[in-house]
Amino acid sequence: MSDLKIEIISIEGTLFNGSCNVAVIPSNEGDLGIMFGHEAIISNLREGEIKLYDNSQNVFKTVAVKSGFAEMQGEEKLLILIN
C-alpha cells in the first residue's frame, strides 16, 4: 500500500509536507480517517487536532486546528489549509 502525501499550510507557512499512512482530521461532520486512495472530498475543519500516523499506527505528528479546509487531490494527496 502506498503512503498518503499530505501538505498542511497555515498563514505562517507550510507546517508539514511529507507522507503518512493515515491522517485523522477534525471535520465538521466528525473525525475523518484518510488514507491513500480515499474518495475525493472537500471538508470544513472544526477546532481540534490533525493526527498523522506512521505504518506502525503510531502518531508521529499532531497539529492544532481552529478552523480550515481539507481537500483530497486525486487518490494520493491531501491538502489542508488551516487558521
mmCIF file of the N, C-alpha and C atoms, coordinates in Angstrom:
data_MODEL
# 
_entry.id   MODEL 
# 
loop_
_atom_site.group_PDB 
_atom_site.id 
_atom_site.type_symbol 
_atom_site.label_atom_id 
_atom_site.label_alt_id 
_atom_site.label_comp_id 
_atom_site.label_asym_id 
_atom_site.label_entity_id 
_atom_site.label_seq_id 
_atom_site.pdbx_PDB_ins_code 
_atom_site.Cartn_x 
_atom_site.Cartn_y 
_atom_site.Cartn_z 
_atom_site.occupancy 
_atom_site.B_iso_or_equiv 
_atom_site.pdbx_formal_charge 
_atom_site.auth_seq_id 
_atom_site.auth_comp_id 
_atom_site.auth_asym_id 
_atom_site.auth_atom_id 
_atom_site.pdbx_PDB_model_num 
ATOM 1   N N  . MET A 1 1  ? 0.843   -1.172 0.000  1.00 0.00 ? 1  MET A N  1 
ATOM 2   C CA . MET A 1 1  ? 0.000   0.000  0.000  1.00 0.00 ? 1  MET A CA 1 
ATOM 3   C C  . MET A 1 1  ? 0.892   1.239  0.000  1.00 0.00 ? 1  MET A C  1 
ATOM 4   N N  . SER A 1 2  ? 0.471   2.250  -0.710 1.00 0.00 ? 2  SER A N  1 
ATOM 5   C CA . SER A 1 2  ? 1.231   3.498  -0.796 1.00 0.00 ? 2  SER A CA 1 
ATOM 6   C C  . SER A 1 2  ? 0.865   4.434  0.332  1.00 0.00 ? 2  SER A C  1 
ATOM 7   N N  . ASP A 1 3  ? 1.803   5.311  0.649  1.00 0.00 ? 3  ASP A N  1 
ATOM 8   C CA . ASP A 1 3  ? 1.550   6.321  1.665  1.00 0.00 ? 3  ASP A CA 1 
ATOM 9   C C  . ASP A 1 3  ? 0.805   7.502  1.069  1.00 0.00 ? 3  ASP A C  1 
ATOM 10  N N  . LEU A 1 4  ? 0.065   8.185  1.920  1.00 0.00 ? 4  LEU A N  1 
ATOM 11  C CA . LEU A 1 4  ? -0.672  9.385  1.553  1.00 0.00 ? 4  LEU A CA 1 
ATOM 12  C C  . LEU A 1 4  ? 0.274   10.576 1.626  1.00 0.00 ? 4  LEU A C  1 
ATOM 13  N N  . LYS A 1 5  ? 0.329   11.355 0.564  1.00 0.00 ? 5  LYS A N  1 
ATOM 14  C CA . LYS A 1 5  ? 1.078   12.605 0.598  1.00 0.00 ? 5  LYS A CA 1 
ATOM 15  C C  . LYS A 1 5  ? 0.186   13.656 1.227  1.00 0.00 ? 5  LYS A C  1 
ATOM 16  N N  . ILE A 1 6  ? 0.766   14.462 2.111  1.00 0.00 ? 6  ILE A N  1 
ATOM 17  C CA . ILE A 1 6  ? -0.035  15.437 2.829  1.00 0.00 ? 6  ILE A CA 1 
ATOM 18  C C  . ILE A 1 6  ? 0.735   16.744 2.959  1.00 0.00 ? 6  ILE A C  1 
ATOM 19  N N  . GLU A 1 7  ? 0.012   17.836 2.778  1.00 0.00 ? 7  GLU A N  1 
ATOM 20  C CA . GLU A 1 7  ? 0.587   19.162 2.953  1.00 0.00 ? 7  GLU A CA 1 
ATOM 21  C C  . GLU A 1 7  ? -0.351  19.959 3.849  1.00 0.00 ? 7  GLU A C  1 
ATOM 22  N N  . ILE A 1 8  ? 0.203   20.502 4.943  1.00 0.00 ? 8  ILE A N  1 
ATOM 23  C CA . ILE A 1 8  ? -0.565  21.317 5.880  1.00 0.00 ? 8  ILE A CA 1 
ATOM 24  C C  . ILE A 1 8  ? 0.004   22.725 5.820  1.00 0.00 ? 8  ILE A C  1 
ATOM 25  N N  . ILE A 1 9  ? -0.851  23.684 5.449  1.00 0.00 ? 9  ILE A N  1 
ATOM 26  C CA . ILE A 1 9  ? -0.410  25.063 5.260  1.00 0.00 ? 9  ILE A CA 1 
ATOM 27  C C  . ILE A 1 9  ? -1.233  25.986 6.148  1.00 0.00 ? 9  ILE A C  1 
ATOM 28  N N  . SER A 1 10 ? -0.544  26.891 6.837  1.00 0.00 ? 10 SER A N  1 
ATOM 29  C CA . SER A 1 10 ? -1.218  27.924 7.628  1.00 0.00 ? 10 SER A CA 1 
ATOM 30  C C  . SER A 1 10 ? -0.821  29.286 7.080  1.00 0.00 ? 10 SER A C  1 
ATOM 31  N N  . ILE A 1 11 ? -1.345  30.328 7.694  1.00 0.00 ? 11 ILE A N  1 
ATOM 32  C CA . ILE A 1 11 ? -0.992  31.685 7.280  1.00 0.00 ? 11 ILE A CA 1 
ATOM 33  C C  . ILE A 1 11 ? 0.508   31.917 7.427  1.00 0.00 ? 11 ILE A C  1 
ATOM 34  N N  . GLU A 1 12 ? 1.123   31.301 8.436  1.00 0.00 ? 12 GLU A N  1 
ATOM 35  C CA . GLU A 1 12 ? 2.554   31.467 8.687  1.00 0.00 ? 12 GLU A CA 1 
ATOM 36  C C  . GLU A 1 12 ? 3.426   30.716 7.680  1.00 0.00 ? 12 GLU A C  1 
ATOM 37  N N  . GLY A 1 13 ? 2.872   29.753 6.978  1.00 0.00 ? 13 GLY A N  1 
ATOM 38  C CA . GLY A 1 13 ? 3.638   28.970 6.007  1.00 0.00 ? 13 GLY A CA 1 
ATOM 39  C C  . GLY A 1 13 ? 3.326   27.494 6.097  1.00 0.00 ? 13 GLY A C  1 
ATOM 40  N N  . THR A 1 14 ? 4.163   26.680 5.485  1.00 0.00 ? 14 THR A N  1 
ATOM 41  C CA . THR A 1 14 ? 3.966   25.239 5.469  1.00 0.00 ? 14 THR A CA 1 
ATOM 42  C C  . THR A 1 14 ? 4.355   24.646 6.817  1.00 0.00 ? 14 THR A C  1 
ATOM 43  N N  . LEU A 1 15 ? 3.414   23.939 7.444  1.00 0.00 ? 15 LEU A N  1 
ATOM 44  C CA . LEU A 1 15 ? 3.659   23.296 8.733  1.00 0.00 ? 15 LEU A CA 1 
ATOM 45  C C  . LEU A 1 15 ? 4.130   21.859 8.562  1.00 0.00 ? 15 LEU A C  1 
ATOM 46  N N  . PHE A 1 16 ? 3.703   21.213 7.487  1.00 0.00 ? 16 PHE A N  1 
ATOM 47  C CA . PHE A 1 16 ? 4.122   19.839 7.215  1.00 0.00 ? 16 PHE A CA 1 
ATOM 48  C C  . PHE A 1 16 ? 3.976   19.572 5.726  1.00 0.00 ? 16 PHE A C  1 
ATOM 49  N N  . ASN A 1 17 ? 4.973   18.931 5.153  1.00 0.00 ? 17 ASN A N  1 
ATOM 50  C CA . ASN A 1 17 ? 4.926   18.499 3.760  1.00 0.00 ? 17 ASN A CA 1 
ATOM 51  C C  . ASN A 1 17 ? 5.664   17.171 3.697  1.00 0.00 ? 17 ASN A C  1 
ATOM 52  N N  . GLY A 1 18 ? 4.903   16.092 3.634  1.00 0.00 ? 18 GLY A N  1 
ATOM 53  C CA . GLY A 1 18 ? 5.507   14.770 3.642  1.00 0.00 ? 18 GLY A CA 1 
ATOM 54  C C  . GLY A 1 18 ? 4.458   13.710 3.400  1.00 0.00 ? 18 GLY A C  1 
ATOM 55  N N  . SER A 1 19 ? 4.648   12.562 4.008  1.00 0.00 ? 19 SER A N  1 
ATOM 56  C CA . SER A 1 19 ? 3.687   11.478 3.811  1.00 0.00 ? 19 SER A CA 1 
ATOM 57  C C  . SER A 1 19 ? 3.398   10.783 5.132  1.00 0.00 ? 19 SER A C  1 
ATOM 58  N N  . CYS A 1 20 ? 2.282   10.068 5.142  1.00 0.00 ? 20 CYS A N  1 
ATOM 59  C CA . CYS A 1 20 ? 1.861   9.314  6.317  1.00 0.00 ? 20 CYS A CA 1 
ATOM 60  C C  . CYS A 1 20 ? 1.027   8.137  5.847  1.00 0.00 ? 20 CYS A C  1 
ATOM 61  N N  . ASN A 1 21 ? 0.753   7.228  6.745  1.00 0.00 ? 21 ASN A N  1 
ATOM 62  C CA . ASN A 1 21 ? -0.103  6.094  6.429  1.00 0.00 ? 21 ASN A CA 1 
ATOM 63  C C  . ASN A 1 21 ? -1.566  6.486  6.534  1.00 0.00 ? 21 ASN A C  1 
ATOM 64  N N  . VAL A 1 22 ? -1.920  7.190  7.634  1.00 0.00 ? 22 VAL A N  1 
ATOM 65  C CA . VAL A 1 22 ? -3.287  7.640  7.872  1.00 0.00 ? 22 VAL A CA 1 
ATOM 66  C C  . VAL A 1 22 ? -3.241  9.051  8.451  1.00 0.00 ? 22 VAL A C  1 
ATOM 67  N N  . ALA A 1 23 ? -4.152  9.902  7.975  1.00 0.00 ? 23 ALA A N  1 
ATOM 68  C CA . ALA A 1 23 ? -4.346  11.227 8.553  1.00 0.00 ? 23 ALA A CA 1 
ATOM 69  C C  . ALA A 1 23 ? -5.752  11.263 9.134  1.00 0.00 ? 23 ALA A C  1 
ATOM 70  N N  . VAL A 1 24 ? -5.881  11.714 10.376 1.00 0.00 ? 24 VAL A N  1 
ATOM 71  C CA . VAL A 1 24 ? -7.192  11.882 11.004 1.00 0.00 ? 24 VAL A CA 1 
ATOM 72  C C  . VAL A 1 24 ? -7.402  13.383 11.172 1.00 0.00 ? 24 VAL A C  1 
ATOM 73  N N  . ILE A 1 25 ? -8.485  13.871 10.562 1.00 0.00 ? 25 ILE A N  1 
ATOM 74  C CA . ILE A 1 25 ? -8.754  15.307 10.573 1.00 0.00 ? 25 ILE A CA 1 
ATOM 75  C C  . ILE A 1 25 ? -10.085 15.594 11.268 1.00 0.00 ? 25 ILE A C  1 
ATOM 76  N N  . PRO A 1 26 ? -10.169 16.733 11.987 1.00 0.00 ? 26 PRO A N  1 
ATOM 77  C CA . PRO A 1 26 ? -11.409 17.082 12.694 1.00 0.00 ? 26 PRO A CA 1 
ATOM 78  C C  . PRO A 1 26 ? -12.373 17.843 11.778 1.00 0.00 ? 26 PRO A C  1 
ATOM 79  N N  . SER A 1 27 ? -13.179 17.132 11.022 1.00 0.00 ? 27 SER A N  1 
ATOM 80  C CA . SER A 1 27 ? -14.125 17.794 10.115 1.00 0.00 ? 27 SER A CA 1 
ATOM 81  C C  . SER A 1 27 ? -15.383 18.199 10.881 1.00 0.00 ? 27 SER A C  1 
ATOM 82  N N  . ASN A 1 28 ? -16.181 19.041 10.276 1.00 0.00 ? 28 ASN A N  1 
ATOM 83  C CA . ASN A 1 28 ? -17.437 19.454 10.903 1.00 0.00 ? 28 ASN A CA 1 
ATOM 84  C C  . ASN A 1 28 ? -18.394 18.280 11.082 1.00 0.00 ? 28 ASN A C  1 
ATOM 85  N N  . GLU A 1 29 ? -18.249 17.232 10.296 1.00 0.00 ? 29 GLU A N  1 
ATOM 86  C CA . GLU A 1 29 ? -19.124 16.062 10.373 1.00 0.00 ? 29 GLU A CA 1 
ATOM 87  C C  . GLU A 1 29 ? -18.610 15.019 11.355 1.00 0.00 ? 29 GLU A C  1 
ATOM 88  N N  . GLY A 1 30 ? -17.453 15.259 11.953 1.00 0.00 ? 30 GLY A N  1 
ATOM 89  C CA . GLY A 1 30 ? -16.808 14.293 12.845 1.00 0.00 ? 30 GLY A CA 1 
ATOM 90  C C  . GLY A 1 30 ? -15.400 14.020 12.361 1.00 0.00 ? 30 GLY A C  1 
ATOM 91  N N  . ASP A 1 31 ? -14.642 13.252 13.107 1.00 0.00 ? 31 ASP A N  1 
ATOM 92  C CA . ASP A 1 31 ? -13.274 12.939 12.706 1.00 0.00 ? 31 ASP A CA 1 
ATOM 93  C C  . ASP A 1 31 ? -13.287 12.027 11.485 1.00 0.00 ? 31 ASP A C  1 
ATOM 94  N N  . LEU A 1 32 ? -12.424 12.360 10.514 1.00 0.00 ? 32 LEU A N  1 
ATOM 95  C CA . LEU A 1 32 ? -12.300 11.563 9.299  1.00 0.00 ? 32 LEU A CA 1 
ATOM 96  C C  . LEU A 1 32 ? -10.906 10.950 9.236  1.00 0.00 ? 32 LEU A C  1 
ATOM 97  N N  . GLY A 1 33 ? -10.841 9.664  8.969  1.00 0.00 ? 33 GLY A N  1 
ATOM 98  C CA . GLY A 1 33 ? -9.579  8.984  8.725  1.00 0.00 ? 33 GLY A CA 1 
ATOM 99  C C  . GLY A 1 33 ? -9.370  8.891  7.225  1.00 0.00 ? 33 GLY A C  1 
ATOM 100 N N  . ILE A 1 34 ? -8.222  9.368  6.761  1.00 0.00 ? 34 ILE A N  1 
ATOM 101 C CA . ILE A 1 34 ? -7.970  9.415  5.320  1.00 0.00 ? 34 ILE A CA 1 
ATOM 102 C C  . ILE A 1 34 ? -6.680  8.671  5.006  1.00 0.00 ? 34 ILE A C  1 
ATOM 103 N N  . MET A 1 35 ? -6.760  7.779  4.023  1.00 0.00 ? 35 MET A N  1 
ATOM 104 C CA . MET A 1 35 ? -5.612  7.004  3.556  1.00 0.00 ? 35 MET A CA 1 
ATOM 105 C C  . MET A 1 35 ? -5.463  7.194  2.048  1.00 0.00 ? 35 MET A C  1 
ATOM 106 N N  . PHE A 1 36 ? -4.347  6.707  1.512  1.00 0.00 ? 36 PHE A N  1 
ATOM 107 C CA . PHE A 1 36 ? -4.129  6.701  0.069  1.00 0.00 ? 36 PHE A CA 1 
ATOM 108 C C  . PHE A 1 36 ? -5.338  6.046  -0.607 1.00 0.00 ? 36 PHE A C  1 
ATOM 109 N N  . GLY A 1 37 ? -5.838  6.660  -1.666 1.00 0.00 ? 37 GLY A N  1 
ATOM 110 C CA . GLY A 1 37 ? -6.958  6.101  -2.415 1.00 0.00 ? 37 GLY A CA 1 
ATOM 111 C C  . GLY A 1 37 ? -8.322  6.545  -1.930 1.00 0.00 ? 37 GLY A C  1 
ATOM 112 N N  . HIS A 1 38 ? -8.364  7.431  -0.932 1.00 0.00 ? 38 HIS A N  1 
ATOM 113 C CA . HIS A 1 38 ? -9.651  7.919  -0.418 1.00 0.00 ? 38 HIS A CA 1 
ATOM 114 C C  . HIS A 1 38 ? -10.400 8.639  -1.522 1.00 0.00 ? 38 HIS A C  1 
ATOM 115 N N  . GLU A 1 39 ? -11.722 8.574  -1.481 1.00 0.00 ? 39 GLU A N  1 
ATOM 116 C CA . GLU A 1 39 ? -12.539 9.279  -2.469 1.00 0.00 ? 39 GLU A CA 1 
ATOM 117 C C  . GLU A 1 39 ? -12.312 10.787 -2.373 1.00 0.00 ? 39 GLU A C  1 
ATOM 118 N N  . ALA A 1 40 ? -12.618 11.492 -3.434 1.00 0.00 ? 40 ALA A N  1 
ATOM 119 C CA . ALA A 1 40 ? -12.460 12.948 -3.470 1.00 0.00 ? 40 ALA A CA 1 
ATOM 120 C C  . ALA A 1 40 ? -13.395 13.598 -2.459 1.00 0.00 ? 40 ALA A C  1 
ATOM 121 N N  . ILE A 1 41 ? -12.832 14.480 -1.617 1.00 0.00 ? 41 ILE A N  1 
ATOM 122 C CA . ILE A 1 41 ? -13.638 15.210 -0.641 1.00 0.00 ? 41 ILE A CA 1 
ATOM 123 C C  . ILE A 1 41 ? -13.109 16.630 -0.503 1.00 0.00 ? 41 ILE A C  1 
ATOM 124 N N  . ILE A 1 42 ? -13.991 17.509 -0.101 1.00 0.00 ? 42 ILE A N  1 
ATOM 125 C CA . ILE A 1 42 ? -13.627 18.832 0.395  1.00 0.00 ? 42 ILE A CA 1 
ATOM 126 C C  . ILE A 1 42 ? -14.418 18.986 1.683  1.00 0.00 ? 42 ILE A C  1 
ATOM 127 N N  . SER A 1 43 ? -13.729 19.321 2.772  1.00 0.00 ? 43 SER A N  1 
ATOM 128 C CA . SER A 1 43 ? -14.397 19.368 4.068  1.00 0.00 ? 43 SER A CA 1 
ATOM 129 C C  . SER A 1 43 ? -13.955 20.585 4.854  1.00 0.00 ? 43 SER A C  1 
ATOM 130 N N  . ASN A 1 44 ? -14.899 21.208 5.571  1.00 0.00 ? 44 ASN A N  1 
ATOM 131 C CA . ASN A 1 44 ? -14.577 22.248 6.544  1.00 0.00 ? 44 ASN A CA 1 
ATOM 132 C C  . ASN A 1 44 ? -14.013 21.564 7.778  1.00 0.00 ? 44 ASN A C  1 
ATOM 133 N N  . LEU A 1 45 ? -13.067 22.228 8.429  1.00 0.00 ? 45 LEU A N  1 
ATOM 134 C CA . LEU A 1 45 ? -12.491 21.691 9.654  1.00 0.00 ? 45 LEU A CA 1 
ATOM 135 C C  . LEU A 1 45 ? -12.984 22.481 10.857 1.00 0.00 ? 45 LEU A C  1 
ATOM 136 N N  . ARG A 1 46 ? -13.182 21.778 11.958 1.00 0.00 ? 46 ARG A N  1 
ATOM 137 C CA . ARG A 1 46 ? -13.564 22.396 13.223 1.00 0.00 ? 46 ARG A CA 1 
ATOM 138 C C  . ARG A 1 46 ? -12.334 22.412 14.129 1.00 0.00 ? 46 ARG A C  1 
ATOM 139 N N  . GLU A 1 47 ? -12.483 23.026 15.284 1.00 0.00 ? 47 GLU A N  1 
ATOM 140 C CA . GLU A 1 47 ? -11.376 23.068 16.231 1.00 0.00 ? 47 GLU A CA 1 
ATOM 141 C C  . GLU A 1 47 ? -11.046 21.657 16.705 1.00 0.00 ? 47 GLU A C  1 
ATOM 142 N N  . GLY A 1 48 ? -9.766  21.366 16.754 1.00 0.00 ? 48 GLY A N  1 
ATOM 143 C CA . GLY A 1 48 ? -9.304  20.046 17.172 1.00 0.00 ? 48 GLY A CA 1 
ATOM 144 C C  . GLY A 1 48 ? -7.862  19.833 16.785 1.00 0.00 ? 48 GLY A C  1 
ATOM 145 N N  . GLU A 1 49 ? -7.485  18.578 16.540 1.00 0.00 ? 49 GLU A N  1 
ATOM 146 C CA . GLU A 1 49 ? -6.123  18.236 16.159 1.00 0.00 ? 49 GLU A CA 1 
ATOM 147 C C  . GLU A 1 49 ? -6.107  17.354 14.929 1.00 0.00 ? 49 GLU A C  1 
ATOM 148 N N  . ILE A 1 50 ? -5.174  17.640 14.042 1.00 0.00 ? 50 ILE A N  1 
ATOM 149 C CA . ILE A 1 50 ? -4.863  16.741 12.933 1.00 0.00 ? 50 ILE A CA 1 
ATOM 150 C C  . ILE A 1 50 ? -3.828  15.766 13.486 1.00 0.00 ? 50 ILE A C  1 
ATOM 151 N N  . LYS A 1 51 ? -4.047  14.477 13.272 1.00 0.00 ? 51 LYS A N  1 
ATOM 152 C CA . LYS A 1 51 ? -3.097  13.460 13.734 1.00 0.00 ? 51 LYS A CA 1 
ATOM 153 C C  . LYS A 1 51 ? -2.607  12.658 12.538 1.00 0.00 ? 51 LYS A C  1 
ATOM 154 N N  . LEU A 1 52 ? -1.295  12.540 12.422 1.00 0.00 ? 52 LEU A N  1 
ATOM 155 C CA . LEU A 1 52 ? -0.680  11.775 11.347 1.00 0.00 ? 52 LEU A CA 1 
ATOM 156 C C  . LEU A 1 52 ? -0.064  10.510 11.922 1.00 0.00 ? 52 LEU A C  1 
ATOM 157 N N  . TYR A 1 53 ? -0.371  9.380  11.308 1.00 0.00 ? 53 TYR A N  1 
ATOM 158 C CA . TYR A 1 53 ? 0.069   8.071  11.775 1.00 0.00 ? 53 TYR A CA 1 
ATOM 159 C C  . TYR A 1 53 ? 1.063   7.457  10.801 1.00 0.00 ? 53 TYR A C  1 
ATOM 160 N N  . ASP A 1 54 ? 2.058   6.743  11.343 1.00 0.00 ? 54 ASP A N  1 
ATOM 161 C CA . ASP A 1 54 ? 3.014   6.027  10.505 1.00 0.00 ? 54 ASP A CA 1 
ATOM 162 C C  . ASP A 1 54 ? 2.488   4.615  10.207 1.00 0.00 ? 54 ASP A C  1 
ATOM 163 N N  . ASN A 1 55 ? 3.304   3.812  9.548  1.00 0.00 ? 55 ASN A N  1 
ATOM 164 C CA . ASN A 1 55 ? 2.886   2.461  9.152  1.00 0.00 ? 55 ASN A CA 1 
ATOM 165 C C  . ASN A 1 55 ? 2.668   1.522  10.329 1.00 0.00 ? 55 ASN A C  1 
ATOM 166 N N  . SER A 1 56 ? 3.209   1.864  11.502 1.00 0.00 ? 56 SER A N  1 
ATOM 167 C CA . SER A 1 56 ? 3.001   1.059  12.711 1.00 0.00 ? 56 SER A CA 1 
ATOM 168 C C  . SER A 1 56 ? 1.822   1.563  13.532 1.00 0.00 ? 56 SER A C  1 
ATOM 169 N N  . GLN A 1 57 ? 1.032   2.484  12.962 1.00 0.00 ? 57 GLN A N  1 
ATOM 170 C CA . GLN A 1 57 ? -0.141  3.073  13.605 1.00 0.00 ? 57 GLN A CA 1 
ATOM 171 C C  . GLN A 1 57 ? 0.206   3.908  14.841 1.00 0.00 ? 57 GLN A C  1 
ATOM 172 N N  . ASN A 1 58 ? 1.401   4.490  14.843 1.00 0.00 ? 58 ASN A N  1 
ATOM 173 C CA . ASN A 1 58 ? 1.820   5.403  15.900 1.00 0.00 ? 58 ASN A CA 1 
ATOM 174 C C  . ASN A 1 58 ? 1.662   6.836  15.412 1.00 0.00 ? 58 ASN A C  1 
ATOM 175 N N  . VAL A 1 59 ? 1.155   7.714  16.269 1.00 0.00 ? 59 VAL A N  1 
ATOM 176 C CA . VAL A 1 59 ? 1.051   9.133  15.920 1.00 0.00 ? 59 VAL A CA 1 
ATOM 177 C C  . VAL A 1 59 ? 2.463   9.712  15.922 1.00 0.00 ? 59 VAL A C  1 
ATOM 178 N N  . PHE A 1 60 ? 2.868   10.322 14.798 1.00 0.00 ? 60 PHE A N  1 
ATOM 179 C CA . PHE A 1 60 ? 4.191   10.935 14.755 1.00 0.00 ? 60 PHE A CA 1 
ATOM 180 C C  . PHE A 1 60 ? 4.125   12.451 14.599 1.00 0.00 ? 60 PHE A C  1 
ATOM 181 N N  . LYS A 1 61 ? 2.924   12.993 14.367 1.00 0.00 ? 61 LYS A N  1 
ATOM 182 C CA . LYS A 1 61 ? 2.786   14.444 14.221 1.00 0.00 ? 61 LYS A CA 1 
ATOM 183 C C  . LYS A 1 61 ? 1.359   14.825 14.574 1.00 0.00 ? 61 LYS A C  1 
ATOM 184 N N  . THR A 1 62 ? 1.205   15.889 15.375 1.00 0.00 ? 62 THR A N  1 
ATOM 185 C CA . THR A 1 62 ? -0.113  16.467 15.636 1.00 0.00 ? 62 THR A CA 1 
ATOM 186 C C  . THR A 1 62 ? -0.032  17.960 15.354 1.00 0.00 ? 62 THR A C  1 
ATOM 187 N N  . VAL A 1 63 ? -1.122  18.494 14.828 1.00 0.00 ? 63 VAL A N  1 
ATOM 188 C CA . VAL A 1 63 ? -1.204  19.916 14.517 1.00 0.00 ? 63 VAL A CA 1 
ATOM 189 C C  . VAL A 1 63 ? -2.542  20.427 15.032 1.00 0.00 ? 63 VAL A C  1 
ATOM 190 N N  . ALA A 1 64 ? -2.497  21.468 15.870 1.00 0.00 ? 64 ALA A N  1 
ATOM 191 C CA . ALA A 1 64 ? -3.725  22.066 16.394 1.00 0.00 ? 64 ALA A CA 1 
ATOM 192 C C  . ALA A 1 64 ? -4.420  22.870 15.298 1.00 0.00 ? 64 ALA A C  1 
ATOM 193 N N  . VAL A 1 65 ? -5.760  22.799 15.285 1.00 0.00 ? 65 VAL A N  1 
ATOM 194 C CA . VAL A 1 65 ? -6.565  23.464 14.270 1.00 0.00 ? 65 VAL A CA 1 
ATOM 195 C C  . VAL A 1 65 ? -7.674  24.252 14.956 1.00 0.00 ? 65 VAL A C  1 
ATOM 196 N N  . LYS A 1 66 ? -7.895  25.478 14.506 1.00 0.00 ? 66 LYS A N  1 
ATOM 197 C CA . LYS A 1 66 ? -9.070  26.238 14.963 1.00 0.00 ? 66 LYS A CA 1 
ATOM 198 C C  . LYS A 1 66 ? -10.169 26.153 13.914 1.00 0.00 ? 66 LYS A C  1 
ATOM 199 N N  . SER A 1 67 ? -9.784  26.266 12.654 1.00 0.00 ? 67 SER A N  1 
ATOM 200 C CA . SER A 1 67 ? -10.705 26.106 11.530 1.00 0.00 ? 67 SER A CA 1 
ATOM 201 C C  . SER A 1 67 ? -9.863  25.944 10.271 1.00 0.00 ? 67 SER A C  1 
ATOM 202 N N  . GLY A 1 68 ? -10.519 25.586 9.188  1.00 0.00 ? 68 GLY A N  1 
ATOM 203 C CA . GLY A 1 68 ? -9.800  25.421 7.928  1.00 0.00 ? 68 GLY A CA 1 
ATOM 204 C C  . GLY A 1 68 ? -10.567 24.560 6.959  1.00 0.00 ? 68 GLY A C  1 
ATOM 205 N N  . PHE A 1 69 ? -9.843  24.085 5.940  1.00 0.00 ? 69 PHE A N  1 
ATOM 206 C CA . PHE A 1 69 ? -10.414 23.260 4.881  1.00 0.00 ? 69 PHE A CA 1 
ATOM 207 C C  . PHE A 1 69 ? -9.449  22.129 4.566  1.00 0.00 ? 69 PHE A C  1 
ATOM 208 N N  . ALA A 1 70 ? -9.992  21.001 4.133  1.00 0.00 ? 70 ALA A N  1 
ATOM 209 C CA . ALA A 1 70 ? -9.188  19.880 3.663  1.00 0.00 ? 70 ALA A CA 1 
ATOM 210 C C  . ALA A 1 70 ? -9.736  19.442 2.316  1.00 0.00 ? 70 ALA A C  1 
ATOM 211 N N  . GLU A 1 71 ? -8.827  19.137 1.396  1.00 0.00 ? 71 GLU A N  1 
ATOM 212 C CA . GLU A 1 71 ? -9.234  18.681 0.063  1.00 0.00 ? 71 GLU A CA 1 
ATOM 213 C C  . GLU A 1 71 ? -8.366  17.507 -0.350 1.00 0.00 ? 71 GLU A C  1 
ATOM 214 N N  . MET A 1 72 ? -9.011  16.421 -0.753 1.00 0.00 ? 72 MET A N  1 
ATOM 215 C CA . MET A 1 72 ? -8.311  15.275 -1.299 1.00 0.00 ? 72 MET A CA 1 
ATOM 216 C C  . MET A 1 72 ? -8.086  15.557 -2.774 1.00 0.00 ? 72 MET A C  1 
ATOM 217 N N  . GLN A 1 73 ? -6.821  15.570 -3.187 1.00 0.00 ? 73 GLN A N  1 
ATOM 218 C CA . GLN A 1 73 ? -6.464  15.880 -4.571 1.00 0.00 ? 73 GLN A CA 1 
ATOM 219 C C  . GLN A 1 73 ? -5.987  14.602 -5.243 1.00 0.00 ? 73 GLN A C  1 
ATOM 220 N N  . GLY A 1 74 ? -6.837  14.051 -6.094 1.00 0.00 ? 74 GLY A N  1 
ATOM 221 C CA . GLY A 1 74 ? -6.523  12.756 -6.684 1.00 0.00 ? 74 GLY A CA 1 
ATOM 222 C C  . GLY A 1 74 ? -6.639  11.680 -5.617 1.00 0.00 ? 74 GLY A C  1 
ATOM 223 N N  . GLU A 1 75 ? -5.948  10.569 -5.811 1.00 0.00 ? 75 GLU A N  1 
ATOM 224 C CA . GLU A 1 75 ? -6.039  9.490  -4.821 1.00 0.00 ? 75 GLU A CA 1 
ATOM 225 C C  . GLU A 1 75 ? -4.846  9.462  -3.878 1.00 0.00 ? 75 GLU A C  1 
ATOM 226 N N  . GLU A 1 76 ? -3.885  10.382 -4.081 1.00 0.00 ? 76 GLU A N  1 
ATOM 227 C CA . GLU A 1 76 ? -2.662  10.275 -3.302 1.00 0.00 ? 76 GLU A CA 1 
ATOM 228 C C  . GLU A 1 76 ? -2.298  11.492 -2.468 1.00 0.00 ? 76 GLU A C  1 
ATOM 229 N N  . LYS A 1 77 ? -3.002  12.625 -2.596 1.00 0.00 ? 77 LYS A N  1 
ATOM 230 C CA . LYS A 1 77 ? -2.582  13.831 -1.861 1.00 0.00 ? 77 LYS A CA 1 
ATOM 231 C C  . LYS A 1 77 ? -3.756  14.489 -1.132 1.00 0.00 ? 77 LYS A C  1 
ATOM 232 N N  . LEU A 1 78 ? -3.477  14.857 0.128  1.00 0.00 ? 78 LEU A N  1 
ATOM 233 C CA . LEU A 1 78 ? -4.415  15.596 0.958  1.00 0.00 ? 78 LEU A CA 1 
ATOM 234 C C  . LEU A 1 78 ? -3.819  16.973 1.232  1.00 0.00 ? 78 LEU A C  1 
ATOM 235 N N  . LEU A 1 79 ? -4.538  18.018 0.858  1.00 0.00 ? 79 LEU A N  1 
ATOM 236 C CA . LEU A 1 79 ? -4.120  19.392 1.102  1.00 0.00 ? 79 LEU A CA 1 
ATOM 237 C C  . LEU A 1 79 ? -4.992  19.945 2.218  1.00 0.00 ? 79 LEU A C  1 
ATOM 238 N N  . ILE A 1 80 ? -4.349  20.509 3.260  1.00 0.00 ? 80 ILE A N  1 
ATOM 239 C CA . ILE A 1 80 ? -5.069  21.076 4.392  1.00 0.00 ? 80 ILE A CA 1 
ATOM 240 C C  . ILE A 1 80 ? -4.635  22.522 4.576  1.00 0.00 ? 80 ILE A C  1 
ATOM 241 N N  . LEU A 1 81 ? -5.605  23.427 4.582  1.00 0.00 ? 81 LEU A N  1 
ATOM 242 C CA . LEU A 1 81 ? -5.369  24.846 4.834  1.00 0.00 ? 81 LEU A CA 1 
ATOM 243 C C  . LEU A 1 81 ? -6.010  25.186 6.164  1.00 0.00 ? 81 LEU A C  1 
ATOM 244 N N  . ILE A 1 82 ? -5.199  25.718 7.115  1.00 0.00 ? 82 ILE A N  1 
ATOM 245 C CA . ILE A 1 82 ? -5.729  25.968 8.443  1.00 0.00 ? 82 ILE A CA 1 
ATOM 246 C C  . ILE A 1 82 ? -5.472  27.392 8.908  1.00 0.00 ? 82 ILE A C  1 
ATOM 247 N N  . ASN A 1 83 ? -6.277  27.829 9.878  1.00 0.00 ? 83 ASN A N  1 
ATOM 248 C CA . ASN A 1 83 ? -6.095  29.134 10.548 1.00 0.00 ? 83 ASN A CA 1 
ATOM 249 C C  . ASN A 1 83 ? -5.366  28.908 11.845 1.00 0.00 ? 83 ASN A C  1 
# 
